[in-house]
């Protein structure tokens, strides 16, 4: 793994994590493109909500546009997503957004055990394992991240068993770079096919709160056909 020299630091580590995911995920979850998970066909659908969410953590717990996770000024996460009208799908999407924010927060803290990340993952599942491996690789190479990470073309599957939903989306990291911690040097590289990825998360609603946490993680690299143009 050499994320410091990659145009897309996430991609270099995620390529290795993809093997871990295939080994731990059972291999029967589908190809990550259908927007469905086991049991989704039989799960009861919720009635769509016509209410519009207003900003604020308490007023809009299912709004991906709001978060209490703070990131540095030189890092911008852009969520070009539409807000779902279904409250459960909205909450699952908000959870996916906060997983990505928490991943960046842990990178900035250089701490794979960051409490912010721990709050947004299901313990001992592949979403946590991916994050831990990624952050440890960045720590080893002495880098953090800077620039703009863009998320778009989202798809939220139906809620299964009242607490599981698959969320997939494209990632554009053409303006997202590694930055050396000691020198502050930004390792600029050119846009390439590796700048485009497709992530698939299974979000799991916590039993004791309205929080949706990332459970499983799947990665598709060089997703130019799905994500560019």
ROBAGU-105853 format. One line per 10 residues: number of its first residue (from 0); their letters; for each residue x, y, z of N, C-alpha, C. Coordinates in steps of 0.02 Angstrom, whole numbers. Layout:
# residues N
NUM	a	X Y Z X Y Z X Y Z | ...
END
This chain:
# residues 229
0	xxxxxxxxxx	42 -60 0 0 0 0 44 62 0 | 31 107 -45 69 169 -48 22 227 -59 | -23 243 -11 -72 295 -22 -41 364 -29 | 20 374 -5 50 440 -10 64 460 -82 | 75 411 -125 92 426 -194 33 416 -241 | -25 405 -213 -84 393 -255 -125 455 -261 | -154 464 -320 -200 520 -329 -261 511 -286 | -276 450 -268 -335 435 -228 -314 392 -169 | -295 423 -112 -271 384 -56 -320 330 -34 | -385 343 -35 -434 293 -15 -430 232 -60
10	xxxxxxxxxx	-421 243 -124 -423 188 -171 -367 138 -159 | -308 163 -143 -251 119 -133 -263 70 -76 | -292 94 -22 -305 51 36 -368 10 25 | -419 39 -6 -482 3 -16 -473 -58 -61 | -424 -56 -106 -411 -114 -149 -393 -174 -107 | -355 -164 -54 -338 -219 -9 -398 -238 34 | -436 -189 56 -494 -202 98 -547 -241 59 | -549 -233 -6 -599 -270 -46 -591 -345 -36 | -530 -369 -28 -519 -440 -15 -546 -459 54 | -535 -415 102 -560 -428 170 -636 -430 170
20	xxxxxxxxxx	-667 -384 134 -739 -382 131 -767 -445 100 | -737 -468 46 -763 -528 13 -756 -589 57 | -704 -588 100 -695 -644 144 -742 -644 203 | -761 -584 227 -802 -579 287 -876 -570 271 | -892 -552 210 -961 -536 196 -1003 -594 172 | -973 -651 164 -1011 -710 145 -1015 -722 71 | -1002 -670 29 -1000 -680 -43 -1067 -691 -76 | -1122 -682 -39 -1188 -696 -67 -1232 -634 -64 | -1200 -576 -57 -1240 -515 -48 -1256 -480 -113 | -1236 -509 -169 -1251 -476 -233 -1192 -436 -256
30	xxxxxxxxxx	-1201 -400 -311 -1145 -364 -341 -1143 -292 -320 | -1184 -270 -273 -1182 -201 -250 -1214 -152 -296 | -1247 -175 -349 -1276 -129 -398 -1352 -127 -396 | -1382 -174 -359 -1455 -180 -361 -1490 -134 -313 | -1454 -109 -262 -1485 -68 -211 -1528 -109 -163 | -1519 -176 -161 -1559 -218 -118 -1514 -259 -73 | -1541 -281 -16 -1507 -325 29 -1552 -383 46 | -1524 -435 77 -1563 -493 94 -1623 -474 137 | -1682 -496 119 -1741 -482 158 -1778 -420 136 | -1747 -381 90 -1778 -318 71 -1845 -328 36
40	xxxxxxxxxx	-1849 -383 -2 -1911 -396 -40 -1970 -407 6 | -1957 -436 65 -2011 -453 111 -2024 -401 164 | -1981 -352 168 -1988 -302 221 -2045 -254 204 | -2082 -234 255 -2136 -186 244 -2109 -118 228 | -2140 -85 180 -2118 -18 161 -2152 35 203 | -2115 87 219 -2142 142 258 -2177 191 212 | -2226 226 239 -2260 277 199 -2215 338 192 | -2209 366 132 -2167 424 122 -2191 482 164 | -2144 521 186 -2160 581 225 -2155 642 181 | -2204 686 185 -2204 746 144 -2171 804 181
50	xxxxxxxxxx	-2148 792 243 -2119 847 281 -2050 863 255 | -2034 927 251 -1968 948 231 -1926 957 294 | -1863 935 291 -1820 940 349 -1788 1008 353 | -1786 1036 412 -1751 1099 423 -1685 1084 455 | -1633 1127 444 -1568 1114 471 -1570 1110 547 | -1524 1071 574 -1521 1064 646 -1520 992 666 | -1474 974 711 -1464 905 729 -1526 873 759 | -1562 909 803 -1620 881 835 -1682 883 790 | -1688 936 751 -1747 944 709 -1746 897 648 | -1687 882 624 -1683 843 563 -1630 788 569
60	xxxxxxxxxx	-1644 736 611 -1594 683 621 -1582 642 558 | -1628 646 509 -1620 609 447 -1601 653 389 | -1564 706 401 -1545 752 348 -1469 748 338 | -1447 721 280 -1375 713 268 -1338 780 263 | -1375 834 254 -1344 900 247 -1323 930 314 | -1343 900 369 -1325 926 435 -1284 874 473 | -1237 898 513 -1195 854 552 -1159 893 607 | -1144 859 661 -1105 890 714 -1031 869 711 | -1012 835 657 -942 815 649 -903 872 616 | -852 896 650 -814 953 626 -752 929 588
70	xxxxxxxxxx	-740 960 530 -682 945 489 -644 1009 475 | -580 1005 459 -539 1065 446 -561 1102 383 | -542 1165 380 -563 1208 324 -534 1186 257 | -478 1151 257 -448 1133 193 -475 1067 165 | -526 1039 199 -557 977 176 -632 990 166 | -655 977 105 -725 987 89 -757 922 65 | -809 901 100 -848 843 79 -912 868 47 | -921 853 -17 -978 877 -55 -1027 820 -66 | -1087 827 -40 -1138 775 -48 -1191 799 -98 | -1181 781 -162 -1229 799 -214 -1284 746 -216
80	xxxxxxxxxx	-1323 744 -163 -1376 694 -154 -1443 729 -148 | -1496 693 -166 -1564 717 -154 -1590 689 -88 | -1625 730 -51 -1652 709 14 -1712 663 4 | -1709 600 28 -1767 555 21 -1827 580 60 | -1886 566 34 -1947 585 70 -1964 534 124 | -1944 471 114 -1956 420 164 -1909 432 223 | -1935 438 284 -1893 456 342 -1840 404 358 | -1854 340 348 -1803 289 362 -1747 291 310 | -1765 300 247 -1713 305 196 -1672 368 206 | -1705 422 227 -1669 484 240 -1620 475 297
90	xxxxxxxxxx	-1641 440 349 -1597 428 406 -1538 383 387 | -1551 332 346 -1497 288 323 -1446 326 281 | -1471 371 238 -1426 411 196 -1385 459 239 | -1418 489 289 -1382 533 335 -1328 495 372 | -1343 432 391 -1293 391 424 -1233 377 380 | -1246 365 315 -1192 353 268 -1148 414 261 | -1179 473 258 -1141 535 254 -1097 544 315 | -1125 531 374 -1086 539 435 -1031 486 442 | -1041 428 412 -987 379 411 -927 406 372 | -940 437 315 -886 466 276 -853 524 314
100	xxxxxxxxxx	-893 565 346 -866 620 386 -823 593 444 | -848 541 477 -812 512 534 -746 481 511 | -746 452 452 -685 423 423 -632 478 414 | -654 535 389 -608 591 380 -586 620 447 | -632 624 494 -616 650 561 -562 607 594 | -568 541 588 -518 495 617 -451 502 583 | -453 515 517 -391 527 481 -356 590 506 | -395 643 516 -366 705 541 -338 696 612 | -371 656 652 -349 642 720 -293 590 721 | -282 556 664 -233 502 660 -247 449 714
110	xxxxxxxxxx	-311 431 719 -332 386 773 -385 337 747 | -366 274 735 -415 225 712 -467 207 765 | -454 227 828 -502 215 882 -539 279 902 | -539 327 857 -573 390 868 -646 378 890 | -667 407 946 -737 398 969 -789 420 918 | -772 470 878 -819 493 827 -831 438 776 | -778 404 755 -786 348 708 -823 291 741 | -805 275 803 -837 219 838 -912 228 843 | -934 290 849 -1006 304 855 -1044 287 791 | -1010 288 734 -1044 282 670 -1031 216 634
120	xxxxxxxxxx	-1004 166 669 -994 100 640 -1021 46 686 | -1041 -9 657 -1059 -68 696 -994 -105 712 | -980 -118 776 -916 -149 794 -904 -216 761 | -841 -228 743 -818 -292 717 -849 -311 650 | -872 -261 613 -899 -273 546 -853 -239 494 | -865 -253 430 -817 -231 379 -811 -156 370 | -864 -118 386 -858 -45 381 -807 -19 431 | -806 -48 491 -756 -29 541 -687 -54 521 | -683 -116 496 -619 -144 476 -587 -104 419 | -628 -83 371 -603 -42 317 -574 23 343
130	xxxxxxxxxx	-612 57 387 -590 120 414 -525 113 453 | -521 60 494 -461 49 534 -400 38 491 | -406 -4 439 -351 -17 394 -329 46 358 | -378 84 334 -363 145 297 -325 195 340 | -349 207 401 -319 257 444 -249 235 466 | -240 171 481 -174 146 500 -124 154 443 | -146 145 382 -102 153 324 -81 226 317 | -128 272 329 -111 343 325 -64 363 381 | -74 336 441 -29 350 496 41 325 480 | 46 265 453 110 236 436 148 280 386
140	xxxxxxxxxx	112 308 338 143 349 287 149 422 307 | 124 440 365 132 508 389 92 559 350 | 32 540 327 -9 585 287 -79 593 316 | -108 649 300 -179 660 310 -208 675 241 | -267 705 237 -297 719 171 -320 791 167 | -326 815 106 -348 883 94 -384 886 26 | -420 940 14 -453 948 -50 -528 935 -46 | -556 912 -101 -629 902 -106 -644 829 -124 | -687 799 -83 -711 731 -94 -785 737 -111 | -804 714 -170 -873 724 -193 -910 658 -196
150	xxxxxxxxxx	-972 657 -170 -1015 598 -168 -1079 613 -207 | -1099 568 -252 -1155 582 -296 -1184 517 -324 | -1238 522 -362 -1273 465 -391 -1289 412 -339 | -1320 436 -286 -1338 392 -230 -1398 348 -246 | -1401 291 -213 -1459 247 -218 -1471 217 -149 | -1532 222 -125 -1549 196 -59 -1601 140 -68 | -1585 80 -47 -1630 24 -53 -1685 26 -2 | -1734 -17 -11 -1789 -23 38 -1762 -48 105 | -1796 -26 158 -1776 -46 225 -1800 -118 238 | -1754 -159 262 -1769 -229 277 -1767 -241 352
160	xxxxxxxxxx	-1815 -279 376 -1818 -298 447 -1822 -238 493 | -1841 -180 466 -1849 -121 507 -1785 -86 527 | -1727 -114 506 -1665 -82 530 -1606 -87 481 | -1615 -116 422 -1560 -123 375 -1578 -89 308 | -1530 -53 280 -1540 -22 214 -1474 -16 179 | -1474 -32 114 -1413 -27 75 -1409 43 42 | -1353 75 49 -1341 141 20 -1279 136 -24 | -1286 153 -88 -1229 153 -133 -1222 222 -165 | -1161 239 -183 -1149 306 -212 -1081 307 -246 | -1075 354 -292 -1011 366 -326 -968 414 -286
170	xxxxxxxxxx	-903 407 -295 -854 450 -262 -807 477 -315 | -800 543 -316 -753 577 -362 -698 608 -320 | -637 581 -326 -580 606 -287 -528 638 -332 | -550 667 -388 -502 699 -433 -471 762 -403 | -504 790 -352 -477 849 -318 -462 834 -244 | -448 772 -229 -437 749 -161 -366 720 -157 | -326 745 -109 -255 727 -109 -229 710 -40 | -174 673 -39 -137 661 23 -96 723 40 | -85 734 104 -44 790 127 2 766 182 | 67 779 173 116 759 223 106 798 288
180	xxxxxxxxxx	102 763 343 88 797 407 147 840 429 | 208 815 424 266 853 448 281 915 407 | 279 907 341 297 963 297 238 1005 274 | 178 976 276 120 1011 250 115 1008 174 | 159 972 142 160 968 69 101 928 44 | 66 956 -5 10 921 -36 36 882 -96 | 20 818 -98 45 774 -151 -4 774 -210 | -1 827 -250 -46 834 -307 -30 782 -360 | -81 752 -388 -74 705 -444 -132 717 -493 | -125 689 -551 -174 700 -604 -235 655 -596
190	xxxxxxxxxx	-291 679 -623 -352 639 -625 -340 576 -667 | -369 521 -644 -363 458 -681 -425 416 -668 | -427 357 -698 -484 312 -687 -492 295 -613 | -436 293 -577 -438 277 -506 -469 331 -464 | -482 389 -494 -515 443 -457 -589 430 -446 | -616 380 -480 -689 368 -477 -702 299 -447 | -745 298 -397 -761 237 -361 -835 232 -348 | -856 172 -332 -925 160 -311 -923 124 -244 | -953 155 -193 -955 126 -127 -1026 99 -114 | -1030 44 -78 -1093 16 -57 -1089 1 18
200	xxxxxxxxxx	-1133 31 56 -1136 21 128 -1202 -11 146 | -1202 -57 193 -1264 -78 225 -1268 -40 291 | -1319 1 298 -1329 41 358 -1376 3 406 | -1361 8 469 -1397 -30 520 -1421 18 575 | -1486 21 586 -1513 66 637 -1499 38 706 | -1471 79 749 -1456 58 817 -1520 45 856 | -1519 -5 899 -1579 -24 937 -1600 28 987 | -1551 65 1015 -1567 111 1069 -1568 184 1049 | -1566 197 983 -1567 267 960 -1591 269 887 | -1597 331 862 -1618 340 792 -1558 339 745
210	xxxxxxxxxx	-1499 327 771 -1437 330 732 -1431 269 686 | -1415 282 623 -1399 228 575 -1323 224 568 | -1295 166 582 -1223 156 579 -1203 112 520 | -1142 123 496 -1117 83 440 -1099 13 465 | -1125 -37 431 -1112 -107 450 -1062 -140 402 | -1081 -145 338 -1036 -176 290 -1016 -127 236 | -958 -140 207 -929 -96 157 -907 -136 97 | -927 -112 37 -903 -141 -25 -876 -85 -69 | -825 -102 -108 -789 -53 -148 -780 -77 -219 | -792 -31 -265 -779 -45 -336 -735 10 -363
220	xxxxxxxxx	-675 -7 -382 -627 42 -406 -632 55 -481 | -604 111 -502 -603 131 -572 -673 127 -603 | -721 155 -566 -792 151 -586 -810 208 -635 | -772 212 -689 -781 267 -737 -849 263 -771 | -869 203 -792 -933 196 -827 -992 216 -784 | -990 199 -720 -1045 214 -675 -1044 287 -650 | -985 316 -646 -978 377 -608 -952 439 -646 | -931 430 -708 -906 489 -744 -950 501 -805 | -964 565 -817 -1003 583 -875 -1077 588 -860
END
